[in-house]
Amino acid sequence: DAAAHAMTALDLLLKPDLLAAAKTYFAEQTRDTKWQSLIPPGTQPPASINREKMDRVRPQLDKLRYDPTKYKTYLEQLG
């Protein structure tokens, strides 16, 4: 639930002792766990996988790119 996530985030931002307790709890729970990436070292991103799609939509995306020389804010640019 988004409301629960937002309220939890606010609690963690506004209550430093709660954040410290959460960090301690996480460290204790994961102290014996060694993180290992599922992606093998040296793997190159498959940049070409969506090349056709990106070539088709890039002109539309360029219209949305913020131009600070014409507008004060991105929202102003959107209208």
C-alpha positions as CSV (number, residue, x, y, z in Angstrom):
1,D,0.0,0.0,0.0
2,A,1.4,3.3,-1.1
3,A,0.1,5.2,2.0
4,A,1.9,2.8,4.3
5,H,5.1,3.2,2.4
6,A,4.8,7.0,2.5
7,M,4.1,7.0,6.2
8,T,7.0,4.7,6.9
9,A,9.3,6.9,4.9
10,L,8.1,10.0,6.8
11,D,8.7,8.2,10.1
12,L,12.3,7.3,9.1
13,L,13.0,10.9,8.0
14,L,11.5,12.5,11.0
15,K,12.6,10.1,13.7
16,P,16.4,9.6,13.6
17,D,16.3,7.0,16.4
18,L,13.9,4.9,14.4
19,L,16.2,5.0,11.4
20,A,19.2,4.0,13.6
21,A,17.2,1.1,15.0
22,A,16.2,0.0,11.5
23,K,19.9,0.1,10.3
24,T,21.0,-1.9,13.4
25,Y,18.3,-4.5,12.8
26,F,19.2,-4.8,9.1
27,A,22.9,-5.2,9.9
28,E,22.2,-7.9,12.5
29,Q,19.8,-9.8,10.2
30,T,22.2,-9.7,7.2
31,R,25.6,-10.0,9.0
32,D,26.1,-13.6,7.7
33,T,24.8,-12.9,4.2
34,K,27.3,-12.1,1.5
35,W,25.8,-10.2,-1.4
36,Q,26.6,-11.6,-4.8
37,S,25.5,-10.1,-8.1
38,L,23.4,-12.3,-10.3
39,I,25.0,-10.7,-13.3
40,P,28.4,-12.2,-14.1
41,P,31.4,-9.9,-14.1
42,G,32.2,-8.4,-17.5
43,T,28.7,-8.8,-18.8
44,Q,27.9,-6.1,-21.3
45,P,24.4,-4.5,-21.2
46,P,22.2,-5.6,-24.2
47,A,22.0,-2.0,-25.5
48,S,20.9,-3.2,-29.0
49,I,17.9,-5.1,-27.7
50,N,15.5,-2.1,-28.0
51,R,17.4,-0.1,-30.7
52,E,14.5,-0.3,-33.2
53,K,11.9,0.8,-30.6
54,M,14.1,3.7,-29.3
55,D,14.8,4.9,-32.8
56,R,11.1,5.1,-33.4
57,V,10.2,7.0,-30.1
58,R,13.3,9.1,-29.6
59,P,11.9,12.1,-31.7
60,Q,8.8,12.1,-29.5
61,L,11.0,11.9,-26.3
62,D,13.2,14.8,-27.5
63,K,10.1,17.1,-27.5
64,L,9.8,16.4,-23.7
65,R,13.5,17.2,-22.9
66,Y,13.7,20.3,-20.7
67,D,15.0,23.4,-22.5
68,P,16.2,25.9,-19.8
69,T,16.9,28.5,-22.4
70,K,13.2,28.8,-23.2
71,Y,11.4,27.9,-20.0
72,K,12.0,28.6,-16.3
73,T,10.8,25.2,-15.2
74,Y,10.0,21.8,-16.8
75,L,6.4,22.2,-15.7
76,E,6.2,25.5,-17.6
77,Q,7.5,23.8,-20.7
78,L,4.8,21.1,-20.4
79,G,2.2,23.8,-20.4
